[in-house]
């Protein structure tokens, strides 16, 4: 089979973000330049180094799931299942009329069931092993988001979970796209979910000095490429998408957000946390994405950057972008980091940012990078500072996601 003969498009989105439920709510806030970062309330932050984040504060699993299901799902899995339902609804798919053996799921997480691990460890220490939940293991393991989605919707196609830290959702989307191109499935649900704003999660990243400690000014804490950036801001949520073979989508009259022609993946092979200073791994991923999408650098009109607001990462990405895009990096390419508003959703970040790319293409609007008040000297590209920008042409967007362990992933979406 010629994999290039099967084109893949995005026909549905399911988003749970720090703004709330739904992709249009996400988009409305992003183009308004509104920060979702606030003081956290779901855990006791008294002794936490970082007391701020992008919590999903208005999510009640009981609005979507029955009590039995809720008891058997960690928060990250609840996010994933609800996001999957939203994506199916948005796509217009009637699953009762579909061949479910040709519909699969690739949905991952960076950390999995952190709440389950922590609460049951406390029970183990305080009350003994018999007081732990019998569902501890299936609730905490990362693959359970994909597993529970397939059970909830009755999907029998390829099913797996990708785990690559902050590149998880992006890799999930890329892998799902390939499964359609290779004929293993006609429709895939793909993305990521994360709920790591737990005592251990916040403490672990905090003591590693990866997080922003700008506790007195939450909305200004995430500031990619700014001289005063001091770390990323933790966030949670999910992004799940319907990927569909093009001719099939056209035949049923589906709404097509964007085409998904290719992606690139690489490793830094450098260090477990710090990126390559010269951005070498990121360069490989972006060049691969362009190659497999049959696009030139100047064909990309918008880059949704990884842009986490870390001192090392932001500069390394800029260096990589300059190497890939050359003069066009400074003279034409528009770049922004939506993490400046949402915070960093770790394994779900690539999902939230895929929505931003597809909706940017739909509306020809570039979401801004907020809090970029005093740019780092080396970060001298057009980061669409402060306010969204309406453009005349936006036919292709790239999304970068880079994870601990040196995992790099670049996705490309184009106007159909």
ABEGO torsion letter per residue (X at the ends): XBAAABBBBBABBBBBBAAEBEAAAAAAAAAAGBBABBBBAABBAAABABABEBBBAABBAAAABBAAAAAABBAAAAAAAAAAAAAAAAAGBBAAABBAAABBBBBBBAAEBAAAAAAAAAAAAAAEAAABBAAAAAAABAAAAAAAAAAAAGBABBBBBBBAEAAAAAAAAAAAAAAAAAGABABBBBEBBBBABBAAAAAAAAAAGABBABAABAAAABBBGBAABAEBBBBBEBBBBBBBBAAAAAAAGBBBABBBABBBBBBAGABAABBBAAGAAAAAAAAAAAAAAGBBAAABABBBBAGAGBAAAAAAAAAAAAAAAEAAAABGBBBBBAAAAAEBAEAAAAAAAAAAAAAAAAAGBBBBBBGBABBBAABABBAGBGBBBBBABBABBBBBBBBBGGBBBBBBBBBX
